[in-house]
Amino acid sequence: MLWTLVVPVKPLARAKSRLSDAAGDGLRPSLALAFAQDTVAAALTCPAVRAVAVVTDDVLAGRELAALGAQVVTDEPHGGLNAAVAHGAAAVRAMRPESPVAALNADLPALRPAELARVLDAAGEFPRAFLPDAAAIGTTLLAAAPGRELLPAFGTESRARHHASGAVELRLTGVDSVRQDVDTGDDLRAALALGVGARTAAVAARLLIPEQ
């Protein structure tokens, strides 16, 4: 089973506001872009992934992620995260009606392709399934089998809302890189400990090592 992933990316100027204390407004957009680049690059090398569709209106993010091999879908609804995910999934299904689809967070800079493959393989056993984030409050991946709608409910306490919607929670161990999203400075330190992609590492070095 080969999956198409839908990855929503906010306009970089507004992304990752909770990282302002750690990154400052100057580096925060660069960090958000680096997260997305490392996430998409890893996802595209996952053996269970056919394609990645990025939903964004940000010109720079769209250009850089397309250069990695992602398909870019314009965020036409402009209705927030869940509307963007639903729009991206609809665009994917219009091209590949029989494809299983999964929404994946764009802030997984430590993502490992083999761990993502394990999650997707497990998700393929159910009509709808999700993976909780490292904090066990949110969601980093929501999957739907062919013919099933994603019904995204991302946002505050999305783990509980996805569970209430009937999606099966995937209780896997050894997939930390797929669960470690980055919203805060502590999250970034946890991702760095796992080992992030080259783009995130380069920007993070500018945060952690003062310029001489």
Contacts in CASP RR format, 6 or more apart in sequence:
PFRMAT RR
TARGET T0000
AUTHOR 0000-0000-0000
METHOD contacts of the structure
MODEL  1
MLWTLVVPVKPLARAKSRLSDAAGDGLRPSLALAFAQDTVAAALTCPAVR
AVAVVTDDVLAGRELAALGAQVVTDEPHGGLNAAVAHGAAAVRAMRPESP
VAALNADLPALRPAELARVLDAAGEFPRAFLPDAAAIGTTLLAAAPGREL
LPAFGTESRARHHASGAVELRLTGVDSVRQDVDTGDDLRAALALGVGART
AAVAARLLIPEQ
1 48 0 8 1.000
1 100 0 8 1.000
1 120 0 8 1.000
1 121 0 8 1.000
1 124 0 8 1.000
2 48 0 8 1.000
2 49 0 8 1.000
2 50 0 8 1.000
2 99 0 8 1.000
2 100 0 8 1.000
3 48 0 8 1.000
3 49 0 8 1.000
3 50 0 8 1.000
3 99 0 8 1.000
3 100 0 8 1.000
3 101 0 8 1.000
3 102 0 8 1.000
3 120 0 8 1.000
3 143 0 8 1.000
4 49 0 8 1.000
4 50 0 8 1.000
4 51 0 8 1.000
4 52 0 8 1.000
4 53 0 8 1.000
4 92 0 8 1.000
4 96 0 8 1.000
4 99 0 8 1.000
4 100 0 8 1.000
4 101 0 8 1.000
4 102 0 8 1.000
5 43 0 8 1.000
5 49 0 8 1.000
5 51 0 8 1.000
5 52 0 8 1.000
5 53 0 8 1.000
5 101 0 8 1.000
5 102 0 8 1.000
5 103 0 8 1.000
5 104 0 8 1.000
6 53 0 8 1.000
6 55 0 8 1.000
6 85 0 8 1.000
6 88 0 8 1.000
6 89 0 8 1.000
6 92 0 8 1.000
6 101 0 8 1.000
6 102 0 8 1.000
6 103 0 8 1.000
6 104 0 8 1.000
6 150 0 8 1.000
7 36 0 8 1.000
7 39 0 8 1.000
7 40 0 8 1.000
7 43 0 8 1.000
7 52 0 8 1.000
7 53 0 8 1.000
7 54 0 8 1.000
7 55 0 8 1.000
7 65 0 8 1.000
7 70 0 8 1.000
7 103 0 8 1.000
7 104 0 8 1.000
7 105 0 8 1.000
7 106 0 8 1.000
8 54 0 8 1.000
8 55 0 8 1.000
8 56 0 8 1.000
8 75 0 8 1.000
8 81 0 8 1.000
8 84 0 8 1.000
8 85 0 8 1.000
8 88 0 8 1.000
8 103 0 8 1.000
8 106 0 8 1.000
9 15 0 8 1.000
9 36 0 8 1.000
9 54 0 8 1.000
9 55 0 8 1.000
9 56 0 8 1.000
9 58 0 8 1.000
9 61 0 8 1.000
9 62 0 8 1.000
9 65 0 8 1.000
9 106 0 8 1.000
10 32 0 8 1.000
10 56 0 8 1.000
10 58 0 8 1.000
10 81 0 8 1.000
11 56 0 8 1.000
11 57 0 8 1.000
11 58 0 8 1.000
11 61 0 8 1.000
12 29 0 8 1.000
12 32 0 8 1.000
12 33 0 8 1.000
12 58 0 8 1.000
12 60 0 8 1.000
12 61 0 8 1.000
13 29 0 8 1.000
15 28 0 8 1.000
15 29 0 8 1.000
15 32 0 8 1.000
16 23 0 8 1.000
16 28 0 8 1.000
16 31 0 8 1.000
16 32 0 8 1.000
16 35 0 8 1.000
16 107 0 8 1.000
16 182 0 8 1.000
16 183 0 8 1.000
17 28 0 8 1.000
18 183 0 8 1.000
18 184 0 8 1.000
19 28 0 8 1.000
19 31 0 8 1.000
19 32 0 8 1.000
19 182 0 8 1.000
19 183 0 8 1.000
19 184 0 8 1.000
19 185 0 8 1.000
19 188 0 8 1.000
20 28 0 8 1.000
21 185 0 8 1.000
22 184 0 8 1.000
22 185 0 8 1.000
22 188 0 8 1.000
22 207 0 8 1.000
23 31 0 8 1.000
23 207 0 8 1.000
27 203 0 8 1.000
27 206 0 8 1.000
27 207 0 8 1.000
30 203 0 8 1.000
31 188 0 8 1.000
31 200 0 8 1.000
31 203 0 8 1.000
31 204 0 8 1.000
31 207 0 8 1.000
32 107 0 8 1.000
33 60 0 8 1.000
33 61 0 8 1.000
33 64 0 8 1.000
33 199 0 8 1.000
34 109 0 8 1.000
34 199 0 8 1.000
34 200 0 8 1.000
34 202 0 8 1.000
34 203 0 8 1.000
35 106 0 8 1.000
35 107 0 8 1.000
35 108 0 8 1.000
35 109 0 8 1.000
35 182 0 8 1.000
35 200 0 8 1.000
36 54 0 8 1.000
36 61 0 8 1.000
36 65 0 8 1.000
36 106 0 8 1.000
36 107 0 8 1.000
37 64 0 8 1.000
37 65 0 8 1.000
37 68 0 8 1.000
37 199 0 8 1.000
37 200 0 8 1.000
38 108 0 8 1.000
38 109 0 8 1.000
38 110 0 8 1.000
38 111 0 8 1.000
38 196 0 8 1.000
38 197 0 8 1.000
38 198 0 8 1.000
38 199 0 8 1.000
38 200 0 8 1.000
39 104 0 8 1.000
39 105 0 8 1.000
39 106 0 8 1.000
39 107 0 8 1.000
39 108 0 8 1.000
39 109 0 8 1.000
39 111 0 8 1.000
40 52 0 8 1.000
40 54 0 8 1.000
40 65 0 8 1.000
40 68 0 8 1.000
40 69 0 8 1.000
40 70 0 8 1.000
40 106 0 8 1.000
41 68 0 8 1.000
41 197 0 8 1.000
41 199 0 8 1.000
42 108 0 8 1.000
42 111 0 8 1.000
42 112 0 8 1.000
42 113 0 8 1.000
42 116 0 8 1.000
42 197 0 8 1.000
43 49 0 8 1.000
43 52 0 8 1.000
43 104 0 8 1.000
43 111 0 8 1.000
43 113 0 8 1.000
43 116 0 8 1.000
44 52 0 8 1.000
44 68 0 8 1.000
44 69 0 8 1.000
44 70 0 8 1.000
45 113 0 8 1.000
46 113 0 8 1.000
46 114 0 8 1.000
46 116 0 8 1.000
46 117 0 8 1.000
46 120 0 8 1.000
47 113 0 8 1.000
47 117 0 8 1.000
48 116 0 8 1.000
48 117 0 8 1.000
48 120 0 8 1.000
48 121 0 8 1.000
49 116 0 8 1.000
49 120 0 8 1.000
50 96 0 8 1.000
50 99 0 8 1.000
51 70 0 8 1.000
51 71 0 8 1.000
51 92 0 8 1.000
52 69 0 8 1.000
52 70 0 8 1.000
52 71 0 8 1.000
53 70 0 8 1.000
53 71 0 8 1.000
53 72 0 8 1.000
53 73 0 8 1.000
53 88 0 8 1.000
53 91 0 8 1.000
53 92 0 8 1.000
54 61 0 8 1.000
54 62 0 8 1.000
54 65 0 8 1.000
54 66 0 8 1.000
54 70 0 8 1.000
54 71 0 8 1.000
54 72 0 8 1.000
54 73 0 8 1.000
54 106 0 8 1.000
55 73 0 8 1.000
55 74 0 8 1.000
55 75 0 8 1.000
55 84 0 8 1.000
55 85 0 8 1.000
55 87 0 8 1.000
55 88 0 8 1.000
56 62 0 8 1.000
56 65 0 8 1.000
56 72 0 8 1.000
56 73 0 8 1.000
56 74 0 8 1.000
56 75 0 8 1.000
57 74 0 8 1.000
57 75 0 8 1.000
57 78 0 8 1.000
62 70 0 8 1.000
62 72 0 8 1.000
65 72 0 8 1.000
66 72 0 8 1.000
73 87 0 8 1.000
73 88 0 8 1.000
73 91 0 8 1.000
75 84 0 8 1.000
75 87 0 8 1.000
76 87 0 8 1.000
77 83 0 8 1.000
77 84 0 8 1.000
77 86 0 8 1.000
77 87 0 8 1.000
81 152 0 8 1.000
81 154 0 8 1.000
81 155 0 8 1.000
82 152 0 8 1.000
82 153 0 8 1.000
82 154 0 8 1.000
82 155 0 8 1.000
85 103 0 8 1.000
85 142 0 8 1.000
85 150 0 8 1.000
85 152 0 8 1.000
85 154 0 8 1.000
86 150 0 8 1.000
86 152 0 8 1.000
89 101 0 8 1.000
89 103 0 8 1.000
89 144 0 8 1.000
89 149 0 8 1.000
89 150 0 8 1.000
89 152 0 8 1.000
92 99 0 8 1.000
92 101 0 8 1.000
93 99 0 8 1.000
93 101 0 8 1.000
93 147 0 8 1.000
97 146 0 8 1.000
97 147 0 8 1.000
98 146 0 8 1.000
98 147 0 8 1.000
99 146 0 8 1.000
100 123 0 8 1.000
100 124 0 8 1.000
100 143 0 8 1.000
100 144 0 8 1.000
100 145 0 8 1.000
100 146 0 8 1.000
101 143 0 8 1.000
101 144 0 8 1.000
101 150 0 8 1.000
102 120 0 8 1.000
102 123 0 8 1.000
102 141 0 8 1.000
102 142 0 8 1.000
102 143 0 8 1.000
102 144 0 8 1.000
103 141 0 8 1.000
103 142 0 8 1.000
103 143 0 8 1.000
103 150 0 8 1.000
103 152 0 8 1.000
103 154 0 8 1.000
104 116 0 8 1.000
104 140 0 8 1.000
104 141 0 8 1.000
105 133 0 8 1.000
105 139 0 8 1.000
105 140 0 8 1.000
105 141 0 8 1.000
105 181 0 8 1.000
107 181 0 8 1.000
107 182 0 8 1.000
107 183 0 8 1.000
108 140 0 8 1.000
108 177 0 8 1.000
108 178 0 8 1.000
108 180 0 8 1.000
108 181 0 8 1.000
108 182 0 8 1.000
109 182 0 8 1.000
109 191 0 8 1.000
109 196 0 8 1.000
109 197 0 8 1.000
109 199 0 8 1.000
109 200 0 8 1.000
110 176 0 8 1.000
110 177 0 8 1.000
110 180 0 8 1.000
110 191 0 8 1.000
110 192 0 8 1.000
110 194 0 8 1.000
110 195 0 8 1.000
110 196 0 8 1.000
110 197 0 8 1.000
111 177 0 8 1.000
111 178 0 8 1.000
112 177 0 8 1.000
112 178 0 8 1.000
115 174 0 8 1.000
115 175 0 8 1.000
115 176 0 8 1.000
115 177 0 8 1.000
115 178 0 8 1.000
116 175 0 8 1.000
116 177 0 8 1.000
116 178 0 8 1.000
118 172 0 8 1.000
118 174 0 8 1.000
118 175 0 8 1.000
119 131 0 8 1.000
119 141 0 8 1.000
119 170 0 8 1.000
119 172 0 8 1.000
119 175 0 8 1.000
119 178 0 8 1.000
120 143 0 8 1.000
122 129 0 8 1.000
122 170 0 8 1.000
122 172 0 8 1.000
123 129 0 8 1.000
123 131 0 8 1.000
123 141 0 8 1.000
123 143 0 8 1.000
123 170 0 8 1.000
124 143 0 8 1.000
124 145 0 8 1.000
126 143 0 8 1.000
126 145 0 8 1.000
126 167 0 8 1.000
126 168 0 8 1.000
127 144 0 8 1.000
127 145 0 8 1.000
127 148 0 8 1.000
128 142 0 8 1.000
128 143 0 8 1.000
128 144 0 8 1.000
128 145 0 8 1.000
128 148 0 8 1.000
128 150 0 8 1.000
128 151 0 8 1.000
128 165 0 8 1.000
128 166 0 8 1.000
128 167 0 8 1.000
128 168 0 8 1.000
129 142 0 8 1.000
129 143 0 8 1.000
129 167 0 8 1.000
129 168 0 8 1.000
129 169 0 8 1.000
129 170 0 8 1.000
130 139 0 8 1.000
130 141 0 8 1.000
130 142 0 8 1.000
130 143 0 8 1.000
130 159 0 8 1.000
130 162 0 8 1.000
130 163 0 8 1.000
130 167 0 8 1.000
130 168 0 8 1.000
130 169 0 8 1.000
130 170 0 8 1.000
131 139 0 8 1.000
131 140 0 8 1.000
131 141 0 8 1.000
131 169 0 8 1.000
131 170 0 8 1.000
131 172 0 8 1.000
131 175 0 8 1.000
131 178 0 8 1.000
131 179 0 8 1.000
132 138 0 8 1.000
132 139 0 8 1.000
132 140 0 8 1.000
132 159 0 8 1.000
132 169 0 8 1.000
132 179 0 8 1.000
133 139 0 8 1.000
133 140 0 8 1.000
133 159 0 8 1.000
133 179 0 8 1.000
133 180 0 8 1.000
133 181 0 8 1.000
134 176 0 8 1.000
134 179 0 8 1.000
134 180 0 8 1.000
134 181 0 8 1.000
134 187 0 8 1.000
134 190 0 8 1.000
136 159 0 8 1.000
137 157 0 8 1.000
137 158 0 8 1.000
137 159 0 8 1.000
138 154 0 8 1.000
138 155 0 8 1.000
138 157 0 8 1.000
138 158 0 8 1.000
138 159 0 8 1.000
139 154 0 8 1.000
139 155 0 8 1.000
139 158 0 8 1.000
139 159 0 8 1.000
139 162 0 8 1.000
140 178 0 8 1.000
140 179 0 8 1.000
140 181 0 8 1.000
141 178 0 8 1.000
142 150 0 8 1.000
142 152 0 8 1.000
142 154 0 8 1.000
142 162 0 8 1.000
142 167 0 8 1.000
143 150 0 8 1.000
144 150 0 8 1.000
144 151 0 8 1.000
151 165 0 8 1.000
151 167 0 8 1.000
153 161 0 8 1.000
153 162 0 8 1.000
153 165 0 8 1.000
155 161 0 8 1.000
159 169 0 8 1.000
162 169 0 8 1.000
163 169 0 8 1.000
176 194 0 8 1.000
177 194 0 8 1.000
180 187 0 8 1.000
180 190 0 8 1.000
180 191 0 8 1.000
180 194 0 8 1.000
181 187 0 8 1.000
182 188 0 8 1.000
182 191 0 8 1.000
188 204 0 8 1.000
191 200 0 8 1.000
192 201 0 8 1.000
192 204 0 8 1.000
195 201 0 8 1.000
196 204 0 8 1.000
END
